[in-house]
Amino acid sequence: MNKAEVKLLLADVAAIDNRRVTDETVTAWHAVLGHLSLPVAQKALVLARQDEKVEYLEPRHIVARGRDARIA
């Protein structure tokens, strides 16, 4: 993903938890998620949100579900 795609993903995240999306946030998430494609990251986001153990979503939760998202 490029930074513009990460910003789109973070807009989806913010729609639920109301976090602020700043340029710094986009850069930090991009450093962790940049290797994923946007469709895979979006699917992984859905999977992470469905996990009852995830209280506050972090980029690592999306990375952890990337493999399952690719298969789905």
C-alpha positions as CSV (number, residue, x, y, z in Angstrom):
1,M,0.0,0.0,0.0
2,N,1.1,3.5,-0.5
3,K,0.4,6.3,2.0
4,A,-2.9,7.4,0.3
5,E,-4.2,3.8,0.6
6,V,-3.1,3.6,4.3
7,K,-5.1,6.9,4.8
8,L,-8.2,5.2,3.3
9,L,-7.8,2.2,5.6
10,L,-7.4,4.5,8.6
11,A,-10.5,6.3,7.7
12,D,-12.3,2.9,8.0
13,V,-10.7,2.4,11.4
14,A,-11.6,5.9,12.6
15,A,-15.2,5.4,11.5
16,I,-15.7,3.0,14.3
17,D,-13.3,4.1,17.0
18,N,-13.2,7.8,16.3
19,R,-9.4,8.0,16.4
20,R,-7.7,11.0,14.8
21,V,-5.9,10.4,11.6
22,T,-2.9,12.6,11.2
23,D,0.0,12.6,8.7
24,E,2.1,11.1,11.5
25,T,-0.4,8.3,12.1
26,V,-0.4,7.5,8.4
27,T,3.3,7.4,8.2
28,A,3.6,5.1,11.3
29,W,0.9,2.7,10.0
30,H,2.5,2.7,6.5
31,A,5.8,1.6,8.0
32,V,4.1,-1.5,9.4
33,L,1.5,-2.2,6.7
34,G,3.1,-0.9,3.5
35,H,3.9,-4.4,2.3
36,L,0.2,-5.4,2.2
37,S,-2.1,-4.6,-0.7
38,L,-5.2,-2.5,0.2
39,P,-7.7,-5.3,-0.5
40,V,-5.8,-7.6,1.8
41,A,-5.5,-5.0,4.5
42,Q,-9.2,-4.2,4.3
43,K,-10.1,-7.9,4.6
44,A,-7.6,-8.3,7.5
45,L,-9.2,-5.2,9.1
46,V,-12.6,-6.9,9.1
47,L,-11.1,-10.1,10.5
48,A,-9.4,-8.1,13.3
49,R,-12.6,-6.2,14.2
50,Q,-14.4,-9.5,14.5
51,D,-11.8,-10.8,17.0
52,E,-13.2,-10.3,20.5
53,K,-9.7,-10.3,21.9
54,V,-8.8,-7.1,20.1
55,E,-9.8,-4.1,22.2
56,Y,-8.0,-1.3,20.5
57,L,-6.9,-1.9,16.9
58,E,-3.3,-1.6,16.1
59,P,-1.4,-2.2,12.8
60,R,-0.1,-5.5,14.2
61,H,-3.6,-6.9,14.3
62,I,-4.0,-6.4,10.6
63,V,-0.6,-7.9,9.9
64,A,-1.4,-10.9,12.0
65,R,-4.6,-11.5,9.9
66,G,-2.9,-10.8,6.5
67,R,-2.4,-14.5,5.7
68,D,-6.0,-15.4,6.4
69,A,-7.2,-12.3,4.4
70,R,-5.1,-13.4,1.4
71,I,-6.7,-16.9,1.5
72,A,-10.3,-15.5,1.9
